[in-house]
Amino acid sequence: MTVPKEPKKWKMAIIIWIAIVPLIFTIMPFFKPRLLALGLSAILTDLFLTTVLVILMVYIAQPLLMKLFGNWLNK
């Protein structure tokens, strides 16, 4: 039985960047003003949105991109 080869770190960095940048540029500008308008402090707003971004990144964006770029990652 062969052990699957791990992707190179620089390739994983590119995948993470591709996943996180669109999330940051869409979620933060849309939700931050709304949460601040509700009276949530800036620190709590940032902590909440960062948590949401990490969850979206780990469970949705990164697995999707890993499948999409799987052949390239394993070269």
N, C-alpha and C positions, 0 to 999 in steps of 0.2 A: 504494500500500500504506500502510495506516495503522498507526501505532505504538500498541500497547496502552497505555492510560492507567494510570499507577501509582496504587495505592491511597493514600489520605491517610494520613499518619503516625499520626494519632490512631486511625484504624480498625485499622491494623496493630498498634498498641500494645494495643488491646483483644483482638485475636486472639491475640497472644502471651501476654497475661495469662490468657485462657481456656485456653490450652494448658498453660502452665507451672504454674499453681496446683494443679490436680488431681494433676499428676505429683509435685510437691514434697510435697504432703500425703499421698500414698499411698506413694511409694517411700522417702522418707527415714525415716519412722517404722517402716516394715516392715523395711528392710534395715540401717539404721545399727546398731541394737542387736546384730543377728546378726554383722555384720562386726567390731564392737568385741569381742564375745564370742570371736571367733576369734583375737583378739590383734592385730588391725590397729590401728595408732595412729589417733587421732581425726582428725588432719590427712590421713593417707592415705585414711581412710574418706570424709571429705568430698570430697577430690579425685576419688576413684573414682566416688562417687555423683553428683557434679556432672557429670562426664564422661558418665556414663550418661544423666543427665537431658538434657544438651545434645543428645546423639545421638538420643534418643527425640523430643525437641522438633523438631529439624531434619528428620529423615527420616520421622517418622510423624505426630506430632500437628499440626504446622503445615501440611503439605501437605493433610491431611485437612480441617482447618478452612478452609483457603483454598478448597477445592472446595465445602465446605458453605456458606460465607458469600460465595462468589464474586460473586453478583449485588449484594449489599450493599456489598462492597468497591469495586466498580467504578462505583457510582453517583456 
